[in-house]
Amino acid sequence: MNIKTSIVAKSVLILSIAAGLAACNQNKSADKPAAATTTAATAEKAEIVFINQDSIVSQYEYIKDMDKRLDAKGKAAQSDVASRQQAIQREIAEYQRNMGTMSAEQRAPIEQRLQRKGQEFQQYQQNAGAQVQNDQVNEQTKLYEKLVDFTKSYAKEKGYKMVLTFKKGDPTMLYGDPSLDVTADVIKKLNEAYTKTKNNFICANE
């Protein structure tokens, strides 16, 4: 039995945070006459920025805690399955030691019981593996939704029309001007928001 969690959400960040989020409620320039200096500043302001996915994975505290939760659940499931398997193996070993002294009539019900237990264990093992996978999917979905919601708010606040993501080895983005890289600011704000949420949760449960 080998139940393992796919730790880190490197697969999660197939998510691409939100590879093209339009910032909502943009003020229309036609509504108010803008000063020349404001117009010039707006023209120079970047509307498309990008985030490094690898940095998000390695530095976002929520992902680190998520990985710990998945790892703990995976190890607990693996330990439980291994314990049940060992118990069945002990019963089989004991039967094999004593079967030579038993009649065919005595062996038949024991063999049927052991066979039934073996089938039940296989089903339990499959269910345990499926539960671990479901836990992974649920955690990844929560992460995706959290990142999308954050990116929408972040883009609206900063006036960005699109937020792209890239990671090492991803051919969809070969180069981005460093001035458009907002990774550090995004990670800072993500961790600040997560720390606040976690602290509020701890205080509420004390």
PyMOL commands that place a pseudoatom at each C-alpha (Angstrom):
pseudoatom trace, name=CA, resn=MET, resi=1, chain=A, elem=C, hetatm=0, pos=[0.000, 0.000, 0.000]
pseudoatom trace, name=CA, resn=ASN, resi=2, chain=A, elem=C, hetatm=0, pos=[1.391, 3.355, -0.927]
pseudoatom trace, name=CA, resn=ILE, resi=3, chain=A, elem=C, hetatm=0, pos=[-0.882, 6.316, -0.387]
pseudoatom trace, name=CA, resn=LYS, resi=4, chain=A, elem=C, hetatm=0, pos=[0.943, 9.571, -0.951]
pseudoatom trace, name=CA, resn=THR, resi=5, chain=A, elem=C, hetatm=0, pos=[-0.178, 13.145, -1.199]
pseudoatom trace, name=CA, resn=SER, resi=6, chain=A, elem=C, hetatm=0, pos=[1.073, 15.184, -4.121]
pseudoatom trace, name=CA, resn=ILE, resi=7, chain=A, elem=C, hetatm=0, pos=[2.581, 17.720, -1.810]
pseudoatom trace, name=CA, resn=VAL, resi=8, chain=A, elem=C, hetatm=0, pos=[2.982, 21.282, -2.907]
pseudoatom trace, name=CA, resn=ALA, resi=9, chain=A, elem=C, hetatm=0, pos=[0.496, 22.626, -5.285]
pseudoatom trace, name=CA, resn=LYS, resi=10, chain=A, elem=C, hetatm=0, pos=[2.793, 22.730, -8.232]
pseudoatom trace, name=CA, resn=SER, resi=11, chain=A, elem=C, hetatm=0, pos=[0.048, 20.940, -10.063]
pseudoatom trace, name=CA, resn=VAL, resi=12, chain=A, elem=C, hetatm=0, pos=[-2.399, 23.277, -8.391]
pseudoatom trace, name=CA, resn=LEU, resi=13, chain=A, elem=C, hetatm=0, pos=[-0.834, 26.234, -10.014]
pseudoatom trace, name=CA, resn=ILE, resi=14, chain=A, elem=C, hetatm=0, pos=[-1.824, 24.890, -13.380]
pseudoatom trace, name=CA, resn=LEU, resi=15, chain=A, elem=C, hetatm=0, pos=[-4.366, 27.219, -11.955]
pseudoatom trace, name=CA, resn=SER, resi=16, chain=A, elem=C, hetatm=0, pos=[-2.519, 30.101, -13.504]
pseudoatom trace, name=CA, resn=ILE, resi=17, chain=A, elem=C, hetatm=0, pos=[-4.004, 32.266, -10.769]
pseudoatom trace, name=CA, resn=ALA, resi=18, chain=A, elem=C, hetatm=0, pos=[-6.197, 33.972, -13.324]
pseudoatom trace, name=CA, resn=ALA, resi=19, chain=A, elem=C, hetatm=0, pos=[-4.459, 34.261, -16.584]
pseudoatom trace, name=CA, resn=GLY, resi=20, chain=A, elem=C, hetatm=0, pos=[-6.489, 37.205, -17.709]
pseudoatom trace, name=CA, resn=LEU, resi=21, chain=A, elem=C, hetatm=0, pos=[-8.562, 39.050, -15.192]
pseudoatom trace, name=CA, resn=ALA, resi=22, chain=A, elem=C, hetatm=0, pos=[-10.132, 42.292, -16.261]
pseudoatom trace, name=CA, resn=ALA, resi=23, chain=A, elem=C, hetatm=0, pos=[-10.078, 44.906, -13.520]
pseudoatom trace, name=CA, resn=CYS, resi=24, chain=A, elem=C, hetatm=0, pos=[-13.646, 45.909, -12.722]
pseudoatom trace, name=CA, resn=ASN, resi=25, chain=A, elem=C, hetatm=0, pos=[-15.153, 49.351, -12.347]
pseudoatom trace, name=CA, resn=GLN, resi=26, chain=A, elem=C, hetatm=0, pos=[-12.491, 51.210, -14.298]
pseudoatom trace, name=CA, resn=ASN, resi=27, chain=A, elem=C, hetatm=0, pos=[-13.173, 54.971, -14.334]
pseudoatom trace, name=CA, resn=LYS, resi=28, chain=A, elem=C, hetatm=0, pos=[-13.871, 56.184, -17.847]
pseudoatom trace, name=CA, resn=SER, resi=29, chain=A, elem=C, hetatm=0, pos=[-11.727, 59.073, -18.965]
pseudoatom trace, name=CA, resn=ALA, resi=30, chain=A, elem=C, hetatm=0, pos=[-14.752, 60.617, -20.669]
pseudoatom trace, name=CA, resn=ASP, resi=31, chain=A, elem=C, hetatm=0, pos=[-16.557, 61.063, -17.368]
pseudoatom trace, name=CA, resn=LYS, resi=32, chain=A, elem=C, hetatm=0, pos=[-14.114, 63.647, -16.016]
pseudoatom trace, name=CA, resn=PRO, resi=33, chain=A, elem=C, hetatm=0, pos=[-11.595, 65.828, -17.813]
pseudoatom trace, name=CA, resn=ALA, resi=34, chain=A, elem=C, hetatm=0, pos=[-8.212, 64.676, -16.558]
pseudoatom trace, name=CA, resn=ALA, resi=35, chain=A, elem=C, hetatm=0, pos=[-5.295, 67.008, -15.974]
pseudoatom trace, name=CA, resn=ALA, resi=36, chain=A, elem=C, hetatm=0, pos=[-2.372, 66.703, -18.364]
pseudoatom trace, name=CA, resn=THR, resi=37, chain=A, elem=C, hetatm=0, pos=[-0.120, 65.318, -15.643]
pseudoatom trace, name=CA, resn=THR, resi=38, chain=A, elem=C, hetatm=0, pos=[-2.715, 62.667, -14.693]
pseudoatom trace, name=CA, resn=THR, resi=39, chain=A, elem=C, hetatm=0, pos=[-3.154, 61.658, -18.325]
pseudoatom trace, name=CA, resn=ALA, resi=40, chain=A, elem=C, hetatm=0, pos=[0.572, 61.290, -18.778]
pseudoatom trace, name=CA, resn=ALA, resi=41, chain=A, elem=C, hetatm=0, pos=[0.899, 59.211, -15.603]
pseudoatom trace, name=CA, resn=THR, resi=42, chain=A, elem=C, hetatm=0, pos=[-1.973, 56.971, -16.676]
pseudoatom trace, name=CA, resn=ALA, resi=43, chain=A, elem=C, hetatm=0, pos=[-0.451, 56.469, -20.100]
pseudoatom trace, name=CA, resn=GLU, resi=44, chain=A, elem=C, hetatm=0, pos=[2.805, 55.330, -18.539]
pseudoatom trace, name=CA, resn=LYS, resi=45, chain=A, elem=C, hetatm=0, pos=[1.180, 53.028, -15.992]
pseudoatom trace, name=CA, resn=ALA, resi=46, chain=A, elem=C, hetatm=0, pos=[1.407, 49.343, -16.806]
pseudoatom trace, name=CA, resn=GLU, resi=47, chain=A, elem=C, hetatm=0, pos=[-1.926, 47.651, -17.438]
pseudoatom trace, name=CA, resn=ILE, resi=48, chain=A, elem=C, hetatm=0, pos=[-0.542, 44.128, -17.803]
pseudoatom trace, name=CA, resn=VAL, resi=49, chain=A, elem=C, hetatm=0, pos=[1.677, 42.579, -15.128]
pseudoatom trace, name=CA, resn=PHE, resi=50, chain=A, elem=C, hetatm=0, pos=[2.826, 39.081, -14.253]
pseudoatom trace, name=CA, resn=ILE, resi=51, chain=A, elem=C, hetatm=0, pos=[3.449, 36.828, -11.254]
pseudoatom trace, name=CA, resn=ASN, resi=52, chain=A, elem=C, hetatm=0, pos=[6.036, 34.072, -10.832]
pseudoatom trace, name=CA, resn=GLN, resi=53, chain=A, elem=C, hetatm=0, pos=[4.159, 30.876, -9.924]
pseudoatom trace, name=CA, resn=ASP, resi=54, chain=A, elem=C, hetatm=0, pos=[7.247, 29.140, -8.551]
pseudoatom trace, name=CA, resn=SER, resi=55, chain=A, elem=C, hetatm=0, pos=[7.726, 31.956, -6.046]
pseudoatom trace, name=CA, resn=ILE, resi=56, chain=A, elem=C, hetatm=0, pos=[4.073, 31.772, -4.988]
pseudoatom trace, name=CA, resn=VAL, resi=57, chain=A, elem=C, hetatm=0, pos=[4.443, 28.036, -4.353]
pseudoatom trace, name=CA, resn=SER, resi=58, chain=A, elem=C, hetatm=0, pos=[7.616, 28.412, -2.298]
pseudoatom trace, name=CA, resn=GLN, resi=59, chain=A, elem=C, hetatm=0, pos=[6.733, 31.568, -0.347]
pseudoatom trace, name=CA, resn=TYR, resi=60, chain=A, elem=C, hetatm=0, pos=[2.965, 31.674, 0.190]
pseudoatom trace, name=CA, resn=GLU, resi=61, chain=A, elem=C, hetatm=0, pos=[2.361, 30.500, 3.770]
pseudoatom trace, name=CA, resn=TYR, resi=62, chain=A, elem=C, hetatm=0, pos=[-1.126, 29.201, 2.974]
pseudoatom trace, name=CA, resn=ILE, resi=63, chain=A, elem=C, hetatm=0, pos=[0.339, 26.711, 0.504]
pseudoatom trace, name=CA, resn=LYS, resi=64, chain=A, elem=C, hetatm=0, pos=[2.924, 25.573, 3.061]
pseudoatom trace, name=CA, resn=ASP, resi=65, chain=A, elem=C, hetatm=0, pos=[0.177, 24.918, 5.620]
pseudoatom trace, name=CA, resn=MET, resi=66, chain=A, elem=C, hetatm=0, pos=[-1.972, 23.245, 2.980]
pseudoatom trace, name=CA, resn=ASP, resi=67, chain=A, elem=C, hetatm=0, pos=[0.869, 20.884, 2.117]
pseudoatom trace, name=CA, resn=LYS, resi=68, chain=A, elem=C, hetatm=0, pos=[1.292, 20.017, 5.803]
pseudoatom trace, name=CA, resn=ARG, resi=69, chain=A, elem=C, hetatm=0, pos=[-2.413, 19.196, 6.098]
pseudoatom trace, name=CA, resn=LEU, resi=70, chain=A, elem=C, hetatm=0, pos=[-2.350, 16.987, 3.009]
pseudoatom trace, name=CA, resn=ASP, resi=71, chain=A, elem=C, hetatm=0, pos=[0.853, 15.283, 4.123]
pseudoatom trace, name=CA, resn=ALA, resi=72, chain=A, elem=C, hetatm=0, pos=[-0.601, 14.559, 7.578]
pseudoatom trace, name=CA, resn=LYS, resi=73, chain=A, elem=C, hetatm=0, pos=[-3.814, 13.141, 6.105]
pseudoatom trace, name=CA, resn=GLY, resi=74, chain=A, elem=C, hetatm=0, pos=[-1.869, 11.003, 3.632]
pseudoatom trace, name=CA, resn=LYS, resi=75, chain=A, elem=C, hetatm=0, pos=[0.399, 9.578, 6.332]
pseudoatom trace, name=CA, resn=ALA, resi=76, chain=A, elem=C, hetatm=0, pos=[-2.559, 8.890, 8.639]
pseudoatom trace, name=CA, resn=ALA, resi=77, chain=A, elem=C, hetatm=0, pos=[-4.391, 7.040, 5.868]
pseudoatom trace, name=CA, resn=GLN, resi=78, chain=A, elem=C, hetatm=0, pos=[-1.279, 5.070, 4.960]
pseudoatom trace, name=CA, resn=SER, resi=79, chain=A, elem=C, hetatm=0, pos=[-0.678, 4.115, 8.595]
pseudoatom trace, name=CA, resn=ASP, resi=80, chain=A, elem=C, hetatm=0, pos=[-4.299, 3.025, 9.070]
pseudoatom trace, name=CA, resn=VAL, resi=81, chain=A, elem=C, hetatm=0, pos=[-4.274, 0.868, 5.929]
pseudoatom trace, name=CA, resn=ALA, resi=82, chain=A, elem=C, hetatm=0, pos=[-0.930, -0.692, 6.888]
pseudoatom trace, name=CA, resn=SER, resi=83, chain=A, elem=C, hetatm=0, pos=[-2.270, -1.536, 10.371]
pseudoatom trace, name=CA, resn=ARG, resi=84, chain=A, elem=C, hetatm=0, pos=[-5.339, -3.269, 8.929]
pseudoatom trace, name=CA, resn=GLN, resi=85, chain=A, elem=C, hetatm=0, pos=[-3.193, -5.161, 6.432]
pseudoatom trace, name=CA, resn=GLN, resi=86, chain=A, elem=C, hetatm=0, pos=[-0.886, -6.419, 9.183]
pseudoatom trace, name=CA, resn=ALA, resi=87, chain=A, elem=C, hetatm=0, pos=[-3.857, -7.617, 11.238]
pseudoatom trace, name=CA, resn=ILE, resi=88, chain=A, elem=C, hetatm=0, pos=[-5.163, -9.688, 8.318]
pseudoatom trace, name=CA, resn=GLN, resi=89, chain=A, elem=C, hetatm=0, pos=[-1.691, -11.062, 7.619]
pseudoatom trace, name=CA, resn=ARG, resi=90, chain=A, elem=C, hetatm=0, pos=[-1.406, -12.191, 11.252]
pseudoatom trace, name=CA, resn=GLU, resi=91, chain=A, elem=C, hetatm=0, pos=[-4.723, -14.042, 10.983]
pseudoatom trace, name=CA, resn=ILE, resi=92, chain=A, elem=C, hetatm=0, pos=[-3.613, -15.738, 7.785]
pseudoatom trace, name=CA, resn=ALA, resi=93, chain=A, elem=C, hetatm=0, pos=[-0.269, -16.718, 9.324]
pseudoatom trace, name=CA, resn=GLU, resi=94, chain=A, elem=C, hetatm=0, pos=[-2.002, -18.162, 12.378]
pseudoatom trace, name=CA, resn=TYR, resi=95, chain=A, elem=C, hetatm=0, pos=[-4.374, -20.162, 10.196]
pseudoatom trace, name=CA, resn=GLN, resi=96, chain=A, elem=C, hetatm=0, pos=[-1.506, -21.515, 8.131]
pseudoatom trace, name=CA, resn=ARG, resi=97, chain=A, elem=C, hetatm=0, pos=[0.244, -22.700, 11.299]
pseudoatom trace, name=CA, resn=ASN, resi=98, chain=A, elem=C, hetatm=0, pos=[-2.821, -24.575, 12.487]
pseudoatom trace, name=CA, resn=MET, resi=99, chain=A, elem=C, hetatm=0, pos=[-4.396, -25.766, 9.261]
pseudoatom trace, name=CA, resn=GLY, resi=100, chain=A, elem=C, hetatm=0, pos=[-2.478, -29.029, 9.322]
pseudoatom trace, name=CA, resn=THR, resi=101, chain=A, elem=C, hetatm=0, pos=[-4.360, -30.125, 12.405]
pseudoatom trace, name=CA, resn=MET, resi=102, chain=A, elem=C, hetatm=0, pos=[-7.781, -29.190, 11.030]
pseudoatom trace, name=CA, resn=SER, resi=103, chain=A, elem=C, hetatm=0, pos=[-10.259, -31.144, 9.010]
pseudoatom trace, name=CA, resn=ALA, resi=104, chain=A, elem=C, hetatm=0, pos=[-11.622, -29.913, 5.717]
pseudoatom trace, name=CA, resn=GLU, resi=105, chain=A, elem=C, hetatm=0, pos=[-14.877, -28.998, 7.450]
pseudoatom trace, name=CA, resn=GLN, resi=106, chain=A, elem=C, hetatm=0, pos=[-13.010, -26.902, 10.008]
pseudoatom trace, name=CA, resn=ARG, resi=107, chain=A, elem=C, hetatm=0, pos=[-10.855, -25.162, 7.400]
pseudoatom trace, name=CA, resn=ALA, resi=108, chain=A, elem=C, hetatm=0, pos=[-13.704, -24.174, 5.055]
pseudoatom trace, name=CA, resn=PRO, resi=109, chain=A, elem=C, hetatm=0, pos=[-15.416, -21.493, 7.207]
pseudoatom trace, name=CA, resn=ILE, resi=110, chain=A, elem=C, hetatm=0, pos=[-12.074, -20.004, 8.253]
pseudoatom trace, name=CA, resn=GLU, resi=111, chain=A, elem=C, hetatm=0, pos=[-10.900, -19.769, 4.662]
pseudoatom trace, name=CA, resn=GLN, resi=112, chain=A, elem=C, hetatm=0, pos=[-14.188, -18.160, 3.636]
pseudoatom trace, name=CA, resn=ARG, resi=113, chain=A, elem=C, hetatm=0, pos=[-13.890, -15.640, 6.465]
pseudoatom trace, name=CA, resn=LEU, resi=114, chain=A, elem=C, hetatm=0, pos=[-10.308, -14.777, 5.564]
pseudoatom trace, name=CA, resn=GLN, resi=115, chain=A, elem=C, hetatm=0, pos=[-11.216, -14.446, 1.896]
pseudoatom trace, name=CA, resn=ARG, resi=116, chain=A, elem=C, hetatm=0, pos=[-14.070, -12.101, 2.805]
pseudoatom trace, name=CA, resn=LYS, resi=117, chain=A, elem=C, hetatm=0, pos=[-11.767, -10.048, 5.024]
pseudoatom trace, name=CA, resn=GLY, resi=118, chain=A, elem=C, hetatm=0, pos=[-9.232, -9.807, 2.215]
pseudoatom trace, name=CA, resn=GLN, resi=119, chain=A, elem=C, hetatm=0, pos=[-11.869, -8.494, -0.175]
pseudoatom trace, name=CA, resn=GLU, resi=120, chain=A, elem=C, hetatm=0, pos=[-13.114, -5.996, 2.414]
pseudoatom trace, name=CA, resn=PHE, resi=121, chain=A, elem=C, hetatm=0, pos=[-9.569, -4.799, 2.990]
pseudoatom trace, name=CA, resn=GLN, resi=122, chain=A, elem=C, hetatm=0, pos=[-8.979, -4.236, -0.720]
pseudoatom trace, name=CA, resn=GLN, resi=123, chain=A, elem=C, hetatm=0, pos=[-12.155, -2.155, -0.892]
pseudoatom trace, name=CA, resn=TYR, resi=124, chain=A, elem=C, hetatm=0, pos=[-11.131, -0.189, 2.195]
pseudoatom trace, name=CA, resn=GLN, resi=125, chain=A, elem=C, hetatm=0, pos=[-7.691, 0.409, 0.707]
pseudoatom trace, name=CA, resn=GLN, resi=126, chain=A, elem=C, hetatm=0, pos=[-9.220, 1.754, -2.511]
pseudoatom trace, name=CA, resn=ASN, resi=127, chain=A, elem=C, hetatm=0, pos=[-11.609, 4.001, -0.560]
pseudoatom trace, name=CA, resn=ALA, resi=128, chain=A, elem=C, hetatm=0, pos=[-8.760, 5.363, 1.545]
pseudoatom trace, name=CA, resn=GLY, resi=129, chain=A, elem=C, hetatm=0, pos=[-6.768, 6.216, -1.566]
pseudoatom trace, name=CA, resn=ALA, resi=130, chain=A, elem=C, hetatm=0, pos=[-9.811, 7.888, -3.132]
pseudoatom trace, name=CA, resn=GLN, resi=131, chain=A, elem=C, hetatm=0, pos=[-10.367, 9.954, 0.017]
pseudoatom trace, name=CA, resn=VAL, resi=132, chain=A, elem=C, hetatm=0, pos=[-6.778, 11.208, -0.044]
pseudoatom trace, name=CA, resn=GLN, resi=133, chain=A, elem=C, hetatm=0, pos=[-7.226, 12.231, -3.679]
pseudoatom trace, name=CA, resn=ASN, resi=134, chain=A, elem=C, hetatm=0, pos=[-10.521, 13.969, -2.846]
pseudoatom trace, name=CA, resn=ASP, resi=135, chain=A, elem=C, hetatm=0, pos=[-8.802, 15.883, -0.059]
pseudoatom trace, name=CA, resn=GLN, resi=136, chain=A, elem=C, hetatm=0, pos=[-6.156, 17.024, -2.524]
pseudoatom trace, name=CA, resn=VAL, resi=137, chain=A, elem=C, hetatm=0, pos=[-8.758, 18.177, -5.045]
pseudoatom trace, name=CA, resn=ASN, resi=138, chain=A, elem=C, hetatm=0, pos=[-10.730, 20.049, -2.378]
pseudoatom trace, name=CA, resn=GLU, resi=139, chain=A, elem=C, hetatm=0, pos=[-7.620, 21.807, -1.073]
pseudoatom trace, name=CA, resn=GLN, resi=140, chain=A, elem=C, hetatm=0, pos=[-6.513, 22.705, -4.594]
pseudoatom trace, name=CA, resn=THR, resi=141, chain=A, elem=C, hetatm=0, pos=[-9.964, 24.084, -5.401]
pseudoatom trace, name=CA, resn=LYS, resi=142, chain=A, elem=C, hetatm=0, pos=[-9.894, 26.264, -2.289]
pseudoatom trace, name=CA, resn=LEU, resi=143, chain=A, elem=C, hetatm=0, pos=[-6.438, 27.519, -3.211]
pseudoatom trace, name=CA, resn=TYR, resi=144, chain=A, elem=C, hetatm=0, pos=[-7.524, 28.317, -6.744]
pseudoatom trace, name=CA, resn=GLU, resi=145, chain=A, elem=C, hetatm=0, pos=[-10.561, 30.255, -5.558]
pseudoatom trace, name=CA, resn=LYS, resi=146, chain=A, elem=C, hetatm=0, pos=[-8.478, 32.125, -2.991]
pseudoatom trace, name=CA, resn=LEU, resi=147, chain=A, elem=C, hetatm=0, pos=[-5.899, 33.165, -5.582]
pseudoatom trace, name=CA, resn=VAL, resi=148, chain=A, elem=C, hetatm=0, pos=[-8.509, 34.166, -8.136]
pseudoatom trace, name=CA, resn=ASP, resi=149, chain=A, elem=C, hetatm=0, pos=[-10.413, 36.294, -5.608]
pseudoatom trace, name=CA, resn=PHE, resi=150, chain=A, elem=C, hetatm=0, pos=[-7.208, 37.944, -4.453]
pseudoatom trace, name=CA, resn=THR, resi=151, chain=A, elem=C, hetatm=0, pos=[-6.043, 38.648, -7.999]
pseudoatom trace, name=CA, resn=LYS, resi=152, chain=A, elem=C, hetatm=0, pos=[-9.346, 40.246, -8.937]
pseudoatom trace, name=CA, resn=SER, resi=153, chain=A, elem=C, hetatm=0, pos=[-9.163, 42.596, -5.960]
pseudoatom trace, name=CA, resn=TYR, resi=154, chain=A, elem=C, hetatm=0, pos=[-5.479, 43.272, -6.528]
pseudoatom trace, name=CA, resn=ALA, resi=155, chain=A, elem=C, hetatm=0, pos=[-5.996, 44.119, -10.208]
pseudoatom trace, name=CA, resn=LYS, resi=156, chain=A, elem=C, hetatm=0, pos=[-8.897, 46.417, -9.374]
pseudoatom trace, name=CA, resn=GLU, resi=157, chain=A, elem=C, hetatm=0, pos=[-6.911, 48.193, -6.657]
pseudoatom trace, name=CA, resn=LYS, resi=158, chain=A, elem=C, hetatm=0, pos=[-3.855, 48.688, -8.862]
pseudoatom trace, name=CA, resn=GLY, resi=159, chain=A, elem=C, hetatm=0, pos=[-5.716, 49.463, -12.075]
pseudoatom trace, name=CA, resn=TYR, resi=160, chain=A, elem=C, hetatm=0, pos=[-4.356, 46.454, -13.981]
pseudoatom trace, name=CA, resn=LYS, resi=161, chain=A, elem=C, hetatm=0, pos=[-6.372, 45.055, -16.843]
pseudoatom trace, name=CA, resn=MET, resi=162, chain=A, elem=C, hetatm=0, pos=[-4.597, 41.721, -16.969]
pseudoatom trace, name=CA, resn=VAL, resi=163, chain=A, elem=C, hetatm=0, pos=[-2.494, 39.633, -14.584]
pseudoatom trace, name=CA, resn=LEU, resi=164, chain=A, elem=C, hetatm=0, pos=[-0.421, 36.892, -16.180]
pseudoatom trace, name=CA, resn=THR, resi=165, chain=A, elem=C, hetatm=0, pos=[1.532, 34.085, -14.548]
pseudoatom trace, name=CA, resn=PHE, resi=166, chain=A, elem=C, hetatm=0, pos=[4.604, 32.162, -15.576]
pseudoatom trace, name=CA, resn=LYS, resi=167, chain=A, elem=C, hetatm=0, pos=[6.764, 29.383, -14.226]
pseudoatom trace, name=CA, resn=LYS, resi=168, chain=A, elem=C, hetatm=0, pos=[10.065, 27.865, -15.191]
pseudoatom trace, name=CA, resn=GLY, resi=169, chain=A, elem=C, hetatm=0, pos=[9.760, 25.720, -18.298]
pseudoatom trace, name=CA, resn=ASP, resi=170, chain=A, elem=C, hetatm=0, pos=[6.421, 27.224, -19.328]
pseudoatom trace, name=CA, resn=PRO, resi=171, chain=A, elem=C, hetatm=0, pos=[6.748, 28.156, -23.026]
pseudoatom trace, name=CA, resn=THR, resi=172, chain=A, elem=C, hetatm=0, pos=[3.673, 30.412, -23.017]
pseudoatom trace, name=CA, resn=MET, resi=173, chain=A, elem=C, hetatm=0, pos=[5.686, 33.298, -21.571]
pseudoatom trace, name=CA, resn=LEU, resi=174, chain=A, elem=C, hetatm=0, pos=[9.317, 33.477, -22.580]
pseudoatom trace, name=CA, resn=TYR, resi=175, chain=A, elem=C, hetatm=0, pos=[10.088, 36.959, -21.326]
pseudoatom trace, name=CA, resn=GLY, resi=176, chain=A, elem=C, hetatm=0, pos=[8.582, 39.762, -19.281]
pseudoatom trace, name=CA, resn=ASP, resi=177, chain=A, elem=C, hetatm=0, pos=[10.138, 43.109, -18.457]
pseudoatom trace, name=CA, resn=PRO, resi=178, chain=A, elem=C, hetatm=0, pos=[11.166, 43.063, -14.770]
pseudoatom trace, name=CA, resn=SER, resi=179, chain=A, elem=C, hetatm=0, pos=[9.246, 46.285, -14.208]
pseudoatom trace, name=CA, resn=LEU, resi=180, chain=A, elem=C, hetatm=0, pos=[6.030, 44.318, -14.812]
pseudoatom trace, name=CA, resn=ASP, resi=181, chain=A, elem=C, hetatm=0, pos=[6.865, 41.642, -12.224]
pseudoatom trace, name=CA, resn=VAL, resi=182, chain=A, elem=C, hetatm=0, pos=[4.588, 42.170, -9.196]
pseudoatom trace, name=CA, resn=THR, resi=183, chain=A, elem=C, hetatm=0, pos=[5.402, 38.825, -7.554]
pseudoatom trace, name=CA, resn=ALA, resi=184, chain=A, elem=C, hetatm=0, pos=[7.024, 40.261, -4.415]
pseudoatom trace, name=CA, resn=ASP, resi=185, chain=A, elem=C, hetatm=0, pos=[4.127, 42.626, -3.747]
pseudoatom trace, name=CA, resn=VAL, resi=186, chain=A, elem=C, hetatm=0, pos=[1.551, 39.883, -4.362]
pseudoatom trace, name=CA, resn=ILE, resi=187, chain=A, elem=C, hetatm=0, pos=[3.292, 37.429, -2.009]
pseudoatom trace, name=CA, resn=LYS, resi=188, chain=A, elem=C, hetatm=0, pos=[3.586, 40.126, 0.670]
pseudoatom trace, name=CA, resn=LYS, resi=189, chain=A, elem=C, hetatm=0, pos=[-0.118, 40.938, 0.503]
pseudoatom trace, name=CA, resn=LEU, resi=190, chain=A, elem=C, hetatm=0, pos=[-1.168, 37.282, 0.288]
pseudoatom trace, name=CA, resn=ASN, resi=191, chain=A, elem=C, hetatm=0, pos=[0.818, 36.419, 3.417]
pseudoatom trace, name=CA, resn=GLU, resi=192, chain=A, elem=C, hetatm=0, pos=[-0.434, 39.478, 5.278]
pseudoatom trace, name=CA, resn=ALA, resi=193, chain=A, elem=C, hetatm=0, pos=[-4.038, 38.539, 4.519]
pseudoatom trace, name=CA, resn=TYR, resi=194, chain=A, elem=C, hetatm=0, pos=[-3.470, 34.882, 5.433]
pseudoatom trace, name=CA, resn=THR, resi=195, chain=A, elem=C, hetatm=0, pos=[-1.694, 35.735, 8.705]
pseudoatom trace, name=CA, resn=LYS, resi=196, chain=A, elem=C, hetatm=0, pos=[-4.567, 38.001, 9.689]
pseudoatom trace, name=CA, resn=THR, resi=197, chain=A, elem=C, hetatm=0, pos=[-7.134, 35.319, 8.877]
pseudoatom trace, name=CA, resn=LYS, resi=198, chain=A, elem=C, hetatm=0, pos=[-5.184, 32.640, 10.764]
pseudoatom trace, name=CA, resn=ASN, resi=199, chain=A, elem=C, hetatm=0, pos=[-4.713, 34.856, 13.824]
pseudoatom trace, name=CA, resn=ASN, resi=200, chain=A, elem=C, hetatm=0, pos=[-8.418, 35.702, 13.886]
pseudoatom trace, name=CA, resn=PHE, resi=201, chain=A, elem=C, hetatm=0, pos=[-9.241, 31.983, 13.707]
pseudoatom trace, name=CA, resn=ILE, resi=202, chain=A, elem=C, hetatm=0, pos=[-6.886, 31.176, 16.593]
pseudoatom trace, name=CA, resn=CYS, resi=203, chain=A, elem=C, hetatm=0, pos=[-8.296, 33.979, 18.761]
pseudoatom trace, name=CA, resn=ALA, resi=204, chain=A, elem=C, hetatm=0, pos=[-11.872, 32.868, 18.055]
pseudoatom trace, name=CA, resn=ASN, resi=205, chain=A, elem=C, hetatm=0, pos=[-11.077, 29.329, 19.230]
pseudoatom trace, name=CA, resn=GLU, resi=206, chain=A, elem=C, hetatm=0, pos=[-9.200, 30.240, 22.391]
for i in range(1, 206): cmd.bond("trace and resi %d" % i, "trace and resi %d" % (i + 1))
show_as sticks, trace
zoom trace
